[in-house]
Amino acid sequence: CKTQLSNDDNLCRICMDAIIDCVLLECGHMVTCTKCGKRMSECPICRHLNTVGRTSRSTCGPFCIRDS
């Protein structure tokens, strides 16, 4: 089903439960929810060491808020 594929594209690639709402600031990959992203020291895609930021997707692109 096309709708199911579209919904799965927005799910965290680690837990597959939460919506992707996190950007890994150094490499720019957006593949995790904030909860999973904060537990990771490196990107699951490129293995780059990263800082986590929350993001809000919009038609103009992702906007990042750096988390402490």
N, C-alpha and C positions, 0 to 999 in steps of 0.2 A: 504494500500500500504506500503510495507516494506521501501521504500525510505522516505516516509512521516514520519514514526515512527522514523527512524534514524535521520532525520532533527529535529524533535521535541525534541529528547533527548539532543540536543545541545542548546536549547532555555532556557533563563532565566525562572525559575519557578515562578517568581513574575509577570513580565510584559508579558512574552511569546512572545516578539517581538525581543529582542536582543540576541546575542550569549552569552553563559556563558563564561566570561573572568575574573572571580573574584574568589579568594579563601579566605575563612574566616580563618584567620591565626591561631587562637587559637584552633579551632576544626577541621579544614582541609576540611570542606564541600565545594564543588564547585557546587552551584545551582543557582547563580545569575549573572547578568551582573554587571559591575562596578557601573553604575548609581544607580541601585536598591540596591546593596550591601552597598554603601556609605550612603544610607538613613536609613539603618537598624542598630539598636544597638545590636541586638541579632540574632543568627542563626535561620532561619525558621524551621530547622530540629530538632535541639537539644536544642534550646533556650540558648545556651552558649553565653555570652557577647563576642564580637569579634572586631578585627581590620581587615580592608579590604586590600587585596593585589591584584594586577592585575596578571594574569597568562597567560602563553602561553602553550597550550597543544602540546606535541610532542610524538614521539614513546618512548622516555625515561621517560615520566611522566611529570607532571606539574612543571613549573618553576615559582617562585613567585617573584614579585617585590613589596616591601612594599610601600604602598601609605601613604603620610603624611596627 
